[in-house]
Amino acid sequence: MKITVSGENKEVKDGITISELISQENVETPEYVSVSVNEEFAQKSDFDTTHLKEGDVVEFLYFMGGGCM
């Protein structure tokens, strides 16, 4: 099936989960990534059970803290 991952069209297996996609895409520091599917944030506790569908748009987001020097 076809989905969009971080702005790129990708072909993935039918019913892939968010966790499987994170692994397949070799996401750096997956423990710190937030994932949005069709502009809605997915809960980390649901990554193993949320199955993606044809045409879904997935974004991997990293929130970084900053500070003053």
N, C-alpha and C positions, 0 to 999 in steps of 0.2 A: 504494500500500500504506500501511498505518497503522503508525506507530511512536510512541513517546513520547520527546520531547526536552525535557530539563530540566523534567519534570513536566507538559508539555503534549502532548496528542494532536495529531499532525501527519499530514497526507497528503503522501507523497513519492513520487517515481517508483520503480518496481520496480528493485531492484538498485543503489540509490544507494550510493556509497562514502562512507566517513567524510570524505574530503577534499571531496567534492562537498557533503555536508551542512554542513560547516564554512563553506564559501563561501555556500551558500544561506541559512544562518542569520546571516550577517554577523557571525561571531564576532570580537570585538575581539582583537587581538594573537594570531592563530592560531599563531604560532611558539612561544607560551608555554602553549598549552592542552594539557591532558591529557584523554583521552577514555576513558570507561568505557562498555562495551556489556554490558548484562545483568550489571552489577556486576563485570566483569573489565576491567582496563586493556588498551587496545590500544597496540601499539608504534607510535611515530610513523612508522617505516619501513614500516608496513603500512597507513597511512591511505589510500593510493591504490589498494590492492588488496583491502581488506576491504569486502565488500558486505553491507549491512544487509538483514535479513529482516523480514517481517511480524511485528509484535508486539515487536520489539526495543525495549529501554529504553536510551536514550543520555543520558549526562550529560557536560557540559563542565566541567572542573575547572581552577582556577587555583591554583597553590601560591605563596603570598606569604611572603617573608621578613619578619621583624620584628626589632626591636631595642629596646634600652633608650635612654631619653633621659637 
